């Protein structure tokens, strides 16, 4: 049986692979890929030995910054990020939740000062699985079902 690529190759850019299939559109949204003027290819419900079903995003001529990678980690922990240059993978990395989350997520506590003042949010990661973030201002715990990415 011949194997064929399910999604075509890109010359330069980034591939985000091993996204849980049900989180694909959240990743597209938090990265604001709907505003990107470069070629974007995505697929969902692709077979995966690890996840059962996975999603993938390929973005031409775009390389993500650390804050964007941290956002991906909050939505799709352990997704794989591949940097492509001249059709070759030059870097592979698994996204991981950092120990601190600064300025990329909202505190779920409606009374938290960060929801009323222009103060950058700051969380310590209490648990990476399941995700639990402790607000450095109000000390409330935001769990993975409550995380809202800015």
C-alpha positions in Angstrom: 0.0 0.0 0.0 1.4 3.4 -1.0 1.5 6.1 1.6 0.6 9.6 0.5 0.8 13.0 2.3 -2.6 14.0 3.6 -1.6 17.7 3.6 0.8 19.2 1.1 4.3 20.5 2.0 5.2 24.2 2.5 8.5 25.9 1.5 8.9 28.1 4.5 6.8 28.5 7.6 5.5 26.6 10.6 3.6 23.4 11.0 1.6 22.8 14.2 0.9 19.1 14.4 -0.7 16.8 16.9 -3.4 19.3 17.9 -6.4 17.5 19.5 -9.0 17.5 16.7 -11.6 19.2 18.9 -9.2 22.1 19.6 -8.3 23.0 16.0 -10.5 26.1 15.7 -9.5 27.4 19.1 -5.9 27.3 18.0 -6.8 29.1 14.7 -8.7 31.7 16.7 -6.1 32.5 19.4 -3.4 32.9 16.7 -5.8 35.1 14.7 -5.0 33.1 11.6 -8.2 34.4 10.0 -6.2 37.7 9.6 -3.2 36.0 8.0 -2.6 36.8 4.3 -0.3 33.9 3.8 -1.3 30.4 2.6 -2.8 28.4 5.5 -3.6 24.7 5.2 -5.4 22.9 8.0 -6.8 19.4 8.4 -8.8 17.8 11.1 -9.8 14.3 12.1 -6.6 12.9 10.7 -5.6 9.5 12.0 -3.1 9.6 14.9 -1.5 6.8 16.9 -1.1 9.1 19.9 -4.5 11.0 19.9 -6.8 8.8 17.8 -7.8 11.8 15.8 -5.6 14.9 15.4 -5.6 18.2 13.6 -2.7 20.0 11.8 -2.1 23.6 10.7 0.5 24.7 8.1 1.2 28.4 7.8 3.5 29.6 5.0 6.0 32.3 5.8 5.0 32.6 9.5 7.1 31.8 12.5 5.5 32.1 15.9 6.8 34.1 18.9 7.1 32.7 22.4 3.8 34.3 23.6 2.0 32.7 20.7 3.6 29.3 21.4 2.5 29.7 25.1 -1.0 30.3 23.9 -0.9 27.1 21.8 0.4 25.2 24.9 -2.6 26.3 26.9 -5.1 25.0 24.2 -3.1 22.1 22.9 -0.5 20.9 25.3 2.1 18.7 23.7 1.3 19.8 20.2 4.4 19.6 17.9 5.8 22.7 16.3 8.0 22.3 13.2 9.9 25.1 11.6 10.3 24.7 7.8 12.9 26.4 5.7 13.3 25.5 2.0 11.0 22.5 2.4 13.2 21.1 5.2 12.4 20.8 8.9 15.0 22.8 10.6 13.6 22.7 14.1 11.1 20.4 15.9 9.7 21.1 19.4 6.9 20.0 21.6 5.0 22.9 23.0 4.9 22.9 26.8 3.1 24.9 29.3 5.6 27.3 30.9 5.8 27.7 34.7 4.4 31.2 34.5 1.7 32.6 32.2 2.0 36.4 31.8 -0.4 38.6 29.8 -2.0 35.9 27.6 -4.9 34.6 29.7 -7.7 36.3 31.7 -8.4 35.6 35.3 -11.8 33.8 35.7 -12.5 35.7 38.9 -14.8 38.6 38.0 -13.6 40.5 41.1 -9.9 40.2 40.2 -8.2 43.6 39.8 -6.9 42.5 36.4 -10.5 42.5 35.1 -11.0 46.1 36.1 -7.7 47.8 35.8 -5.1 47.9 33.0 -2.8 45.4 34.8 -1.1 42.6 32.9 -2.3 39.2 34.2 0.2 36.9 35.8 -0.3 33.3 36.8 1.8 30.6 38.4 1.1 27.2 36.9 0.0 25.0 39.8 -0.7 21.9 37.6 0.1 21.2 34.0 -2.3 18.2 33.8 -5.0 19.2 34.3 -4.1 22.8 33.7 -4.5 24.9 36.8 -3.3 28.5 37.0 -3.0 30.6 40.2 -3.6 34.3 39.8 -0.8 36.3 41.4 -3.2 39.1 42.3 -6.4 37.4 43.7 -4.8 34.0 44.3 -7.8 32.2 42.7 -7.2 29.1 40.7 -8.3 29.1 37.0 -8.7 25.5 35.6 -8.4 24.4 32.0 -12.1 24.6 31.4 -12.1 28.3 32.6 -9.0 29.5 30.7 -9.8 32.4 28.3 -6.9 33.4 26.1 -6.5 37.1 25.3 
